[in-house]
Amino acid sequence: MSMMSRRRRRTRQDYMSDHPGLFDITDADEAPLTPPADASRPERLAFMSFGSGSSGNCAYVGTPSGGVLIDAGVDSKYVLEQLARNSIKISTISGIILTHDHGDHVKYAYAILRYNKHMRLFATPRTLEGILRRHSISRRIADYHQPIFKEFTFKTAGLEITPFETSHDGTDNVGFFIAGAGTSFVVNTDTGTITTRADHYIRQCRHLMIESNYDAEMLRKGPYTERLKARIASTSGHLDNADTARYVAAVAKNGLLQRIFLCHLSDENNTPSTALTAVRDALADADVRVTADIVAADDPRIAIQVLPRREASPLTVLI
């Protein structure tokens, strides 16, 4: 007799006995129902920059549940290393939001996307066209494109993001108002003037990443050609320290703004101390107190930080 023939056929009762009844007590029932350790702790928005300037721009904003990269002009390997070092899982990042199509903002976009296929490229249709026209980037980048439109809010990674008009000489240029985790953050980089729509969103935000590209006197005396100097100083170029300082001092009077990140400083025509001094002096003239860091949500002071040009900034929690 074969082994198969000696094996007893299982009955319906045998199968039923493998599973607990509706009122049976199991080990799982006796185990306490304890929530995750951090379930009662509200999530906070956090921000860090991986590089800011004409040599490359890329930053992160998000919560432990999800976030986005802002531009992709910094070496993708370095970005991934810094994310891991700060315990930010790439699987929680839903995509890249692009401000415009210049190389120092898009160079590594496809390198990031092709190895993280869950991510999307959030860009206006014209920005995508500009990328494909201007750069030797694989046309497969279009496979990751998620179209966005100015003044239309979209949701991703638990964030609500609204693109708005900026003034630069890219194909299509936007800033972003980002709301999530009970606070708000504005990206306003690569713009020769504060547009009406930028002003609208900046006056509603708690945290601001704003360009402070050059010192006017350094630019005037610097080595650039007159044509390049004129381009930088135009209303479709970049913001100088004095303009940025005057603007944030005026906005800070409403008492909502809590933290300022100065970004995209020129290597030739600016220094971190020059930009920082200009903004600090303007805030002091407006009777706004400045601090190195914010420790409470109701702190009346404003924290100012200059983003490093070629290295990562600390991960900053935005309260």
NUBAZA-405228 format. One record per residue (C-alpha): residue number from 1; residue in one letter; z, y negated, x negated. Coordinates in steps of 0.1 Angstrom, whole numbers. Each point is the difference from the previous one (the first is absolute). Example, Ala and Ser with C-alpha at 12.3 -4.5 7.8 and 13.67 -1.06 7.14 Angstrom:
> n  res  Z  Y  X
> 1  A  78  45  -123 .
> 2  S  -7  -34  -14 .
This chain:
> n  res  Z  Y  X
> 1  M  0  0  0 .
> 2  S  -10  -33  -14 .
> 3  M  24  -29  -6 .
> 4  M  -17  -20  28 .
> 5  S  6  28  25 .
> 6  R  37  3  -9 .
> 7  R  6  -37  5 .
> 8  R  17  -7  34 .
> 9  R  -20  -23  22 .
> 10  R  20  -32  6 .
> 11  T  10  -7  36 .
> 12  R  2  -33  18 .
> 13  Q  38  1  -4 .
> 14  D  -4  3  -37 .
> 15  Y  -20  -32  -2 .
> 16  M  23  -18  23 .
> 17  S  30  9  -22 .
> 18  D  -16  -18  -29 .
> 19  H  4  -34  17 .
> 20  P  32  -15  12 .
> 21  G  5  -5  37 .
> 22  L  3  -34  17 .
> 23  F  38  1  -1 .
> 24  D  5  20  -32 .
> 25  I  20  -18  -28 .
> 26  T  -18  -1  -33 .
> 27  D  9  -13  -35 .
> 28  A  -22  -31  7 .
> 29  D  20  -8  31 .
> 30  E  33  1  -19 .
> 31  A  -13  -23  -28 .
> 32  P  9  -37  5 .
> 33  L  -27  -23  11 .
> 34  T  1  -26  -29 .
> 35  P  -27  -27  -3 .
> 36  P  -17  -7  -33 .
> 37  A  22  -20  -24 .
> 38  D  -20  -32  4 .
> 39  A  -8  3  37 .
> 40  S  24  -27  10 .
> 41  R  -12  -24  -28 .
> 42  P  -28  -23  11 .
> 43  E  -31  0  -22 .
> 44  R  -7  -30  -21 .
> 45  L  -33  -14  -11 .
> 46  A  -5  0  -38 .
> 47  F  -26  -16  -23 .
> 48  M  -12  4  -35 .
> 49  S  -29  -12  -21 .
> 50  F  -19  21  -26 .
> 51  G  -18  -29  -15 .
> 52  S  -10  -35  11 .
> 53  G  -28  -21  -15 .
> 54  S  -36  0  -10 .
> 55  S  6  32  -20 .
> 56  G  8  19  32 .
> 57  N  19  -2  32 .
> 58  C  18  26  20 .
> 59  A  33  1  19 .
> 60  Y  20  22  25 .
> 61  V  18  -8  31 .
> 62  G  16  25  23 .
> 63  T  31  20  11 .
> 64  P  10  35  -9 .
> 65  S  -20  12  31 .
> 66  G  -32  -17  -9 .
> 67  G  -18  -29  -18 .
> 68  V  -32  -14  -14 .
> 69  L  -15  -11  -33 .
> 70  I  -12  -36  -1 .
> 71  D  -32  0  -20 .
> 72  A  -9  25  -27 .
> 73  G  -9  -18  -33 .
> 74  V  26  17  -22 .
> 75  D  -6  33  -18 .
> 76  S  6  27  26 .
> 77  K  20  23  -23 .
> 78  Y  24  -28  -8 .
> 79  V  4  -8  37 .
> 80  L  8  37  8 .
> 81  E  24  2  -29 .
> 82  Q  19  -31  12 .
> 83  L  1  12  36 .
> 84  A  15  34  -11 .
> 85  R  25  -18  -23 .
> 86  N  13  -19  30 .
> 87  S  1  31  22 .
> 88  I  -29  -12  23 .
> 89  K  -20  30  12 .
> 90  I  -38  -6  -1 .
> 91  S  -2  22  32 .
> 92  T  18  -29  19 .
> 93  I  -25  -26  -10 .
> 94  S  -27  -2  27 .
> 95  G  -25  -21  -19 .
> 96  I  -11  -31  -19 .
> 97  I  -2  -33  17 .
> 98  L  -26  -22  -18 .
> 99  T  2  -38  -3 .
> 100  H  -36  -3  -13 .
> 101  D  -28  16  -21 .
> 102  H  6  -14  -35 .
> 103  G  3  27  -27 .
> 104  D  36  -9  -10 .
> 105  H  9  11  36 .
> 106  V  -22  30  6 .
> 107  K  -8  17  -33 .
> 108  Y  22  30  5 .
> 109  A  -3  4  37 .
> 110  Y  -23  30  0 .
> 111  A  20  17  -28 .
> 112  I  31  -2  22 .
> 113  L  -17  10  32 .
> 114  R  -20  30  -13 .
> 115  Y  32  18  -11 .
> 116  N  20  -10  31 .
> 117  K  -23  8  29 .
> 118  H  26  -8  26 .
> 119  M  -3  -37  -9 .
> 120  R  -23  -26  15 .
> 121  L  -16  -31  -13 .
> 122  F  9  -28  23 .
> 123  A  -25  -28  -5 .
> 124  T  -23  -22  20 .
> 125  P  -36  13  4 .
> 126  R  -13  -29  -21 .
> 127  T  25  8  -28 .
> 128  L  -12  35  -1 .
> 129  E  -36  -12  -2 .
> 130  G  10  -23  -28 .
> 131  I  16  28  -20 .
> 132  L  -31  22  3 .
> 133  R  -23  -29  -9 .
> 134  R  20  -14  -29 .
> 135  H  16  30  -17 .
> 136  S  -10  34  -15 .
> 137  I  24  18  23 .
> 138  S  -10  32  17 .
> 139  R  -15  -5  34 .
> 140  R  23  28  12 .
> 141  I  27  -26  2 .
> 142  A  -15  -8  34 .
> 143  D  12  34  12 .
> 144  Y  36  -14  -2 .
> 145  H  -8  -33  16 .
> 146  Q  21  -11  30 .
> 147  P  -14  -33  13 .
> 148  I  24  -29  6 .
> 149  F  -7  -34  14 .
> 150  K  16  -34  -5 .
> 151  E  27  -9  26 .
> 152  F  0  36  14 .
> 153  T  33  18  -6 .
> 154  F  -3  36  -10 .
> 155  K  28  26  -5 .
> 156  T  4  24  -28 .
> 157  A  29  18  -17 .
> 158  G  25  -16  24 .
> 159  L  -12  -35  -9 .
> 160  E  -18  -26  21 .
> 161  I  -25  -19  -21 .
> 162  T  -20  -31  9 .
> 163  P  -28  -11  -23 .
> 164  F  -7  -38  -1 .
> 165  E  -25  -24  -16 .
> 166  T  5  -12  -36 .
> 167  S  -23  -22  -21 .
> 168  H  -16  17  -30 .
> 169  D  -34  8  -14 .
> 170  G  0  37  8 .
> 171  T  -23  14  26 .
> 172  D  27  0  27 .
> 173  N  36  -10  -8 .
> 174  V  32  7  19 .
> 175  G  38  -2  -3 .
> 176  F  24  22  19 .
> 177  F  30  -5  22 .
> 178  I  19  33  -1 .
> 179  A  29  7  24 .
> 180  G  23  30  -1 .
> 181  A  36  12  -4 .
> 182  G  12  -31  16 .
> 183  T  -15  -25  -24 .
> 184  S  -34  -16  -9 .
> 185  F  -20  -4  -32 .
> 186  V  -31  -21  -7 .
> 187  V  -26  5  -27 .
> 188  N  -19  -32  -8 .
> 189  T  -18  4  -33 .
> 190  D  -34  -11  -14 .
> 191  T  -4  -32  20 .
> 192  G  -9  -35  -10 .
> 193  T  18  -16  29 .
> 194  I  26  10  27 .
> 195  T  -22  6  30 .
> 196  T  12  -8  35 .
> 197  R  4  36  9 .
> 198  A  19  8  -33 .
> 199  D  24  -29  9 .
> 200  H  5  15  35 .
> 201  Y  11  33  -14 .
> 202  I  20  -12  -30 .
> 203  R  22  -21  23 .
> 204  Q  10  32  18 .
> 205  C  8  22  -30 .
> 206  R  32  8  -19 .
> 207  H  -17  11  -32 .
> 208  L  -31  -16  -16 .
> 209  M  -23  11  -28 .
> 210  I  -20  -31  -9 .
> 211  E  -24  -9  -27 .
> 212  S  11  -25  -27 .
> 213  N  -30  4  -23 .
> 214  Y  -2  -29  -24 .
> 215  D  15  -32  -13 .
> 216  A  -25  -28  5 .
> 217  E  6  -16  -34 .
> 218  M  -3  33  -18 .
> 219  L  -32  7  18 .
> 220  R  -14  -34  -8 .
> 221  K  7  4  -37 .
> 222  G  -8  37  -2 .
> 223  P  -29  19  -15 .
> 224  Y  -19  7  32 .
> 225  T  -34  -14  7 .
> 226  E  -2  -30  23 .
> 227  R  -17  21  26 .
> 228  L  27  26  0 .
> 229  K  27  -27  1 .
> 230  A  -17  -15  30 .
> 231  R  -2  34  17 .
> 232  I  37  7  -5 .
> 233  A  11  -34  12 .
> 234  S  -22  0  31 .
> 235  T  12  7  35 .
> 236  S  -16  34  -2 .
> 237  G  16  8  -34 .
> 238  H  37  3  -7 .
> 239  L  32  -19  7 .
> 240  D  17  -20  -28 .
> 241  N  37  -1  -6 .
> 242  A  5  -35  15 .
> 243  D  -18  9  33 .
> 244  T  20  32  4 .
> 245  A  33  -17  -8 .
> 246  R  -6  -28  25 .
> 247  Y  -10  24  27 .
> 248  V  29  25  -3 .
> 249  A  24  -29  -2 .
> 250  A  -13  -13  33 .
> 251  V  1  34  16 .
> 252  A  35  8  -13 .
> 253  K  15  -28  21 .
> 254  N  -3  22  31 .
> 255  G  27  23  -14 .
> 256  L  -19  32  7 .
> 257  L  -16  7  -34 .
> 258  Q  23  21  -22 .
> 259  R  -19  13  -30 .
> 260  I  -31  -12  -19 .
> 261  F  -21  21  -24 .
> 262  L  -23  -22  -21 .
> 263  C  -32  20  -8 .
> 264  H  -33  -1  -18 .
> 265  L  11  -23  -29 .
> 266  S  -28  -9  -24 .
> 267  D  4  14  -36 .
> 268  E  -18  -31  -15 .
> 269  N  11  -28  23 .
> 270  N  36  8  10 .
> 271  T  33  16  -10 .
> 272  P  27  16  21 .
> 273  S  25  -27  -10 .
> 274  T  -25  -28  9 .
> 275  A  -6  14  35 .
> 276  L  36  8  6 .
> 277  T  12  -35  -10 .
> 278  A  -26  -17  22 .
> 279  V  12  19  31 .
> 280  R  37  -3  -8 .
> 281  D  -3  -37  -5 .
> 282  A  -19  -5  33 .
> 283  L  26  21  19 .
> 284  A  28  -20  -16 .
> 285  D  -16  -33  11 .
> 286  A  -1  15  35 .
> 287  D  37  8  -2 .
> 288  V  -7  38  1 .
> 289  R  23  21  -22 .
> 290  V  -15  27  -22 .
> 291  T  15  33  -12 .
> 292  A  -11  29  -22 .
> 293  D  5  25  28 .
> 294  I  9  2  37 .
> 295  V  31  22  8 .
> 296  A  3  -7  38 .
> 297  A  -24  -6  28 .
> 298  D  17  -33  9 .
> 299  D  0  -14  -35 .
> 300  P  -13  -36  3 .
> 301  R  -15  0  -35 .
> 302  I  -35  10  -10 .
> 303  A  -7  26  -28 .
> 304  I  -30  -6  -22 .
> 305  Q  -17  26  -22 .
> 306  V  -31  -2  -22 .
> 307  L  -20  32  1 .
> 308  P  -9  14  -34 .
> 309  R  -36  -1  -10 .
> 310  R  -5  34  -15 .
> 311  E  30  21  9 .
> 312  A  20  11  30 .
> 313  S  27  -22  16 .
> 314  P  33  15  12 .
> 315  L  0  16  35 .
> 316  T  15  -27  22 .
> 317  V  16  7  34 .
> 318  L  -9  -27  25 .
> 319  I  30  -7  22 .
